[in-house]
């Protein structure tokens, strides 16, 4: 538009979309760990083991786990 716009607002929220890496599917098959419907890695149990995979000795963290709401 090449012009300045002024907007009165109480909040301005900036966010970027979070998408899983395309390599997740290949890595999941190599490590024998599940992915959810959005192609993020799935934990062993959401409440009891939120950072453990179903496969022993493999742990997950950060955005490999899920996108934050």
Steps between C-alpha positions, in 0.01 A plus 500: 500500500799725557320718751494527878198364685414579861282254692385555858524168684527357850720204399713408203583131481770383264548131442658276243353170385660185635528215256671163546819430309455292185767260628285400800339211312835350403647550849190349661536185291874473579442536875171305497307779671147620419389831348169671567257607226693829459834317450643600839658231719257334739587446867453170683219640718384861504457516881731233644800518265480830310867498389544125434440319174338159492850373410728473807800730525370763257379834634352803329484871570407835357317530172579143396234404752212724395415852411410718794141624496 
